[in-house]
Structures are given as structure tokens and as C-alpha cells.
Amino acid sequence: MSRNRAFLVAAITTALGVLGAASALASDRHDRGRERGYVVPCSLVGVNPVYHPEIFGNPAAARSYGFVLGPDRVWRVESGCRR
């Protein structure tokens, strides 16, 4: 009986460990803002505006990050932008 109980305790501990690790990984992904990355003020490196409509769909929000939409409809970093 004690052998079965030890196995049960080990199985439950392993299952809880796996669930905890998966939960931590999921919350880390959520903390970055989007699954497809995040936007750093004054830098458009690696940013696809399509994946961030909450920023690039609102000119005031984009400006708060230091971005301006040029006359050719291309996003640029505002001159003099500081992080």
C-alpha cells in the first residue's frame, strides 16, 4: 500500500509541476502584450503595424510611441524621439 501511495504522490507532484510551468509560460507571453511581440518606443525594428492596431490604428497612440505616418503612408520614427 505504501508503494502505491508513494507513486500517487509522485504522479500528483509531477502533474502539478507541469501545469505550473505551462501557466507561467502562458502568463509570460501575455505580459509582453501580444503573442507576436511588442512595440518599443522610438524603434520600429521588427515591428509589423498590422499586428498592433491599438497603436498604429490611432495616430495619437502612435505619436505617444514616437511614430508618425509619412505622406507616402509609411510609418517612421519622429525626429528627436527619445526613449
Beta strands, then each sheet from edge to edge (+ up, - down):
strand 1: 67-69
strand 2: 75-77
sheet 1: 1+ 2-
end
